Amino acid sequence: MYAPVPAEFRGHFDWIESDLDHGRQYIQARLTSELSSSRPVAIQARVKNCQSAHEKIQKGDYPCLSDVEDLIAARIVVLHPADVRNATEIVKKIFPVVEERNIGAEKPTDFRYKQPHLIVRIPDEYCDRHPELSAYKAEIQLTTYIQHALQESVHDITYKGEYFSWLENRMDARLRGLLEVVDDMLENVSTIAKIADEPAYALYDKRNEVIDACLQIWDRSTLPPDLRRMATTIESLLTQSKTEISELIEMTSRHSDLVSARSLSAVDKVLGIILREKSDQLTRGLKRQKVYISNELAGLVDECENIPKDKRMHLQ
């Protein structure tokens, strides 16, 4: 049976635990607010449990319980290594930093878990209102989504198993090396992909032509952020109506009211133009697909009436 935590230690820890949880809540809320523009995948914060805190001070590295730097700890999970660097700089502006760990480059052959750690204190302006928090430090870890997934998967095995295992630690290091490569590839996927020439692929080639045509017809600021989704929808309309891209460009010159309509999206404008010119062809081409006719489009294009109800998408 595992020996219990001494009553004196447990009593003291129970006395400070509410303060530690107060600090945890503040740190999590502050990180969530300050890092919102960085779009973190997750921000986790916890208070060390009593048993773990007792085991840590038994190592003899701390003169006082409040000197244990991870009584309060947080982990910031972001997508890419560059996001880790950016988030680290933001955290350093928010919290007084006591110590930085694993910030610089490590040995090129070292693949142990060495994500950046910051040992911080809660800012003075907050401690002025809550002086009970001024004695404590907190550990803030920053990591990528992929490294975080591995850490969650192997932590209890590699760091808290019953016996020391060279093989387990070796496997952990090998996995981290592989995932570091994956992290770098994901962060630079566009650059890496451009090393080679794009192969001919008819479907993508046509959709890219749709994007080029839309950029030729409309200013980029009037088009949706997701050009690929737009191109996929327009390409489907062109296929269903048997309309070539060059033909669409030529047709836009005859329907300037739709081209310049501010109340319509690019997809709606293309749909309206096709309805005016080739509504019968489009109707015949619609198989299982349905089209959404907005009130704004119906008010500008009388030919919307040519689309049967069973070929329309209804909001209710």
Beta strands, then each sheet from edge to edge (+ up, - down):
strand 1: 42-47
strand 2: 72-78
strand 3: 97-101
strand 4: 117-121
strand 5: 137-144
sheet 1: 1+ 2- 5- 4+ 3-
end
